[in-house]
Amino acid sequence: MTISTLTLNDGNRVPWIAFGTGTALRHQDAQKPRFTHFDGAQMYENEERLGAAIKASGTPRSALFITTKLNRLQPDQTAKTALQVSLEKLGLEYVDLYLVHVPGHHAGRLKEVWKTMEECKREKLAKSIGVSNFDVAHLQEILDGAEFPPSVNQVEIHPYVWKSLQPVMALHKEHGIITSSYGGLTPLFRAPGGPLDPVIEKIRARLESTREQPVSIGQVLNKWLQQYGILVVTTSSKADRMREYLDTAKVPELTAEEIEAIENAGAQRYHKFSALFNGL
């Protein structure tokens, strides 16, 4: 299966869907068939396993897209030296995307950290650089005087936070920053019974009838994200579920009315699931 790509503001291209090596597979193996984009992080403590999986796959490096994220800096450490440690663990000469994981880990130093991220890009240790869990104020802080604006901002995105994300997404649009999502399916699996559920089920049934093949509730939300040009990071410990997520590309598109119904249902409740990053 050929996975479509999104164009970043530095001209590089990224597969629209990634296998997230955190959450379900934190500290565990990260090898998953058919995915070409693997989203890792220093915080997940599995970069060595991801590197072993990359090597064992036999897939050419040029066919893979590897992301890692900067953790909290240790004394005398920089974003560049931290990346060099990650590259050694991954067994790679470069990553395709390097993100500042949590802005609160670098309070008062964000501009300094971003300058070093830019150095990583100039020295080709990272093809593209970006951020994660940044709000408007965090983005404005690093954009002021930046040589390279972030290519990506990865944040928790689903209908229950969609309305609250509009200011940051407007800033993304202004600077050509790709919005990347994690936790896109959490409303359905961690908070069932909410106002979103009947809307998703109705759309799922319509899509399944149109397609004449099974469509899951997860595919409905992933399709919603895909139609907005959002880079989807998803994960599961089940191979069948991951194949299902990749198959989202073949699901018929949602109508404008269905998209509106999803967002109206989401606006009835605010629920952010990733407490670790709340307020950061």
Buried (B, 14 or more C-beta within 10 A) or exposed (E): EEBEBBEBBBEBEBBBBBBBBBBEBBEEEBBBEEBBBBBBBBBBBBBBBBBBBBEEBEEEEEEBBBBBBBBEBEEEEBBBEBBEEBBEBBBBEBBBBBBBBBBBBBEEEBBEBBBBBBBBBEEEBBBBBBBBBBBEEBBEBBBEEBEBBBBBBBBBBBBBBBEEBEEBBEBBEEBEBBBBBBBBBBBBEEBEEBBBBEBBEEBBEBBBEEEEEEBBBBBBBBBBBBEBEBBBBBBBEEEEBBBBBBBBBEBEEBEEEBBEBBBBBBBEBEBBBBEEBEEB
